[in-house]
Structure formats: C-alpha cells, structure tokens
Amino acid sequence: MKQLIAATLVLFALAAGSAGAATQRATATTTVQVKAGEFYFKFSKSSLAKPGSVSFVVKNVGHLAHDFKIAGKKTPLIQPGKSATLSVTFTKTGSYKYLCTVPGHAASGMRGTFVVG
C-alpha cells in the first residue's frame, strides 16, 4: 500500500511539473526591438513563428515624434530619443499591418506587415 501511495505521489508531481512547464511556454513573451525614424521602422525580428505574446520596444531614433500601431493597439506619441513598450498577444496566424499614425508618416514609408506563423 505504501508503494502505491508513493507511486501515486510521484506521478502527481511529474504531472504537475509538466503542466507548469507548459504554462511557462504558453506565457513566454518575445521581445522585438523597433527603431522609428524618418520615415521608417526597423525591426530586430519581423515575424513570429507561431501565435503568442510580443513586447514591441519602440525607440524613436528620428527627429520628429512618432507612434506605433499594430493589431488595434498603439503606443503614445514617442518624442525623439525616447522609447515606449507595446505588449500585444497574437492569437491567430496571419499578417498584421503596422504603421505610424502621425498624419503623413505612413504614406511616407512608416508602415509594413508583421507576420505570425
């Protein structure tokens, strides 16, 4: 009987450990560095292998204020030399358009597509 209880406890511990690892994998966030300038965005990584969370760290390396919008979320206006972080969870594979919403900036080149999956 003691062996059965010990075996049950070991199996329970193993199951709990693997569930915890799965939770850690599911909640992992990918960080993408984004440089914003006149009139471009430069990404450290332009795609994500599968749906998940992304932390976009946007640094304004230009001389004008910019923002960054993707998947219905947007940073505040970022002044030159400053940074802002935008957290987005992509739940589906697909192509997600991004842009700077300052009038005229997207038309001048501050737009593109981030691919998930």
N, C-alpha and C positions, 0 to 999 in steps of 0.2 A: 504494500500500500504506500509506504514512504517513497519507493522508487517511482510509482505512478504520479504521486504529487510532485516530486522533484522534476520529472519529465514534463509534466504539465506546466510547471513554472518556467522551465527553460524555453519551451515552445512559446509561451505567452510573452516572455522577454524578447525572444527573437522577432516575433510578430510586431511587437510594439516598436522595436528598433528599426525594422524595415519600414514601418508606417511613418516613423519620424523622419527617416531619410527621404522618403517620397515627398513628404510635406516640405522639407528643406529644398528639394529640387524644384518643386512646383512654385515656391515663393522666391526663387533666385531672381535677382534683377540684373539685367545687362546695362552697363553704363556706356553711353555713346557721347563722345565729345563733339560739339558742334561749334565751329568758328563762323561768325557772321561778320561780313564786311560789305563794302560797296562793290558790287551788288551780287553777292554770292553767299552760299552756305557751303562749308567744307566739313564733311562728317568723318569721324575716325572709323566708322563702320556704317555702311549704307543699307544693311539688311539684317534680318533676324532669322535664324534657321527655322524656328517654329514659334507659334504664339507664346506670349509671355510678357513680363514687365520690362519696361525700358526707362531708364533715367537719362533724359537728354540734358547734358550740361552745356548750356549755350553761352559762349563768351563773345562779346562784341569786340572785335579787333579792328573795327572801322572807325570812322569819324562822325557818323550820324547815328541816331538812335534806331534800333531795330527791335523786332519781336520775333517769335517763332510759334507757328500754329500747326498742329497736326492732330488728326483724329478727334476734332471738336474741342481740343484743349489748347490754351495759349499762354505764353509767358506774359508778364507785364512788359512794358517798354523797357528795353535794356540800354542804358547810356553807354557811350564809348568807354572801353576799359573795364566794364562791369560784366558780371555773369548772373545767370538765373538757371534754375533747375526745373525741369518739367517732367513729371512722372506720368507715364502712360502705360496702361495694360491693354495689349492687343489680344483679343480673344479668338480671332479668326485669322487664317492666312489671307493674304491679299496685298494689294498695292495701296499705300496710304499717301495722299498728297500732303505736302507741307509747303508753307510759304511765310513770308513776312507780310503782315497786314498793313504796314505803313503805306499810304497811298503812293502808287507808282513803283514801289520796290519790287513786288512780284513780277510786274511787267518788265522790269529791268534785269531780271535774272534770279531773283531770290525766291525760287520755287523749285520743286522737284518731287520725287517719289521715293518713299521708304518702303522696302519690300519685306513682308513677313511670310516665311515658309516658302 
